[in-house]
Amino acid sequence: MGSKAKTVITFHSGILTIGGTVIEVSYGDAHIFFDFGTEYRPELGLKDDQLSTLLANRLVPELPGVYDPRLGYTYEGTAKQDYQETAVFLSHAHLDHSKMINYLDPNVPLYTLTETAAILRSLNRNGDFLIPSPFEAPHFTREMTGLSAGETVTIGEISVTILPVDHDAYGAAALLIHTPDKFLVYTGDLRLHGYDRQLTLDFCKAAAGCDLLMMEGVSISFDDREEDPDTMELLSEEDLIQQLVKLVAENPKRQLTFNGYPANVKRFAEIIKRAPRTVVLEANQAALLQEVLGLTVAYYYLPGAAKIASLAPELELSLVDLQQDDHQYLWQIVTDFETLQPGSLYFHLDAQPLGDFDPDYAPFLELLAKLEVTFVRLACSGHAFPEDLAEIIHLIHPKTLVPIHTLKPEKLVNPYGERILPTRGESIS
């Protein structure tokens, strides 16, 4: 007699929104989840990140059997809860995929690529990146098992192979999921125009012919918008670096500062390598590059910041010297923008605040204008362009496509089979 078990996929969140993807795959007595972040809704102005607050505002979903039982959460849904084996997988370090891992049950294993585990530990060095656990030390980051590219983990009768892809968070990965009756694929976030294009192409080859492809579609979420005169939308990471180098060279006698998204360590490395000036990073960012890429760079500490033992003392520079410089350094500024020199030039490289949807963005621009600081935004998407999404689907030829992580999933089509547009909380089997 054959098994009565079947593969069931539940789309807990990440539907009709960008970020906050939490999907469950179950088979028999085992189930897995990916990812474990929160939706990004700064306009809500929430005062805390308690689980009850996040649930009440639908930034995280109701989930059976994965939240830390010490949080006092009780699942009141109807989903099966008596699984023998449970695991969570992270695709990459962006907060909309990782922010609530400290709320995960300590007994549930958490898997990700080794690079992502290192990035998360480094970014949460001061306990202010991830949501803190109320039961642990302030700088606590929960245990993660770092996997090598292509490594497979078996949870009950579900096997998961993790493969690196190109994204603007170093260490990003996709998942190949095999159950006894289905071959499922989760892209995570990916693109074809970064430094690791070949990784995405290799993943597509491994995913070819899958039964179901769960694919991000961030770039199809927006209609054509008016161009921002302060923003240069670049088509590749190489284009961004070339434009930055050009602007630095054209301003030899001017204070120059910049900031970027910390997990995009390869972009920082290229800036250090190619900028016409000496690049100086804030100490935490310098430590991240050293830990992940083995790269040493000049750095400075913010006032009152704790020393980082791994950083070479001879590479430390004074923040005061940086603030007074107008020709020698291109340095990363992360706070206290009011200390910048009038007439200086600041490069915004996909740093926070991320854009006009963030309530902090307009006040940030107003502050720089008041200070007479020139703002130049150099942007390069971490997500595949619409034509590249079509190319990825073509390379994979999925039997069924499920667009996720997008505001307009109906714009992503599957010429090679079925397409399903699930609702939040819906299960398919």
Stockholm file with secondary structure:
# STOCKHOLM 1.0

chainA/1-429         MGSKAKTVITFHSGILTIGGTVIEVSYGDAHIFFDFGTEYRPELGLKDDQLSTLLANRLVPELPGVYDPRLGYTYEGTAKQDYQETAVFLSHAHLDHSKMINYLDPNVPLYTLTETAAILRSLNRNGDFLIPSPFEAPHFTREMTGLSAGETVTIGEISVTILPVDHDAYGAAALLIHTPDKFLVYTGDLRLHGYDRQLTLDFCKAAAGCDLLMMEGVSISFDDREEDPDTMELLSEEDLIQQLVKLVAENPKRQLTFNGYPANVKRFAEIIKRAPRTVVLEANQAALLQEVLGLTVAYYYLPGAAKIASLAPELELSLVDLQQDDHQYLWQIVTDFETLQPGSLYFHLDAQPLGDFDPDYAPFLELLAKLEVTFVRLACSGHAFPEDLAEIIHLIHPKTLVPIHTLKPEKLVNPYGERILPTRGESIS
#=GR chainA/1-429 SS CCCCCCCEEEEEECSSSSBCCEEEEEETTEEEEECCCCBCCGGGCCSCCCHHHHHHTTSSCCCSSCBCGGGCCCCCSCSCCCCSEEEEECCCSSHHHHTTGGGBCTTSCEEEEHHHHHHHHHHTTTSCSSCCCTTSCTTCCCCCEEECTTCEEEETTEEEEEEECCCSSTTCEEEEEECSSCEEEECCSCCSSSTTHHHHHHHHHHHTTCSEEEEECGGGSSCCCCCCTTEEECSSHHHHHHHHHHHHHTCSSSCEEEEECTTCHHHHHHHHHHCSSEEEEEHHHHHHHHHHHCCCCEEECCTTCCCCTTSCGGGBCCHHHHHHCSSSEEEECCSCGGGSCTTCEEEEESCSSCSTTSTTHHHHHHHHHHTTCEEEEEECCSSCCHHHHHHHHHHHCCSEEEEESSSCGGGCCCTTSEECCCCTTCEEC
#=GC SS_cons         CCCCCCCEEEEEECSSSSBCCEEEEEETTEEEEECCCCBCCGGGCCSCCCHHHHHHTTSSCCCSSCBCGGGCCCCCSCSCCCCSEEEEECCCSSHHHHTTGGGBCTTSCEEEEHHHHHHHHHHTTTSCSSCCCTTSCTTCCCCCEEECTTCEEEETTEEEEEEECCCSSTTCEEEEEECSSCEEEECCSCCSSSTTHHHHHHHHHHHTTCSEEEEECGGGSSCCCCCCTTEEECSSHHHHHHHHHHHHHTCSSSCEEEEECTTCHHHHHHHHHHCSSEEEEEHHHHHHHHHHHCCCCEEECCTTCCCCTTSCGGGBCCHHHHHHCSSSEEEECCSCGGGSCTTCEEEEESCSSCSTTSTTHHHHHHHHHHTTCEEEEEECCSSCCHHHHHHHHHHHCCSEEEEESSSCGGGCCCTTSEECCCCTTCEEC
//
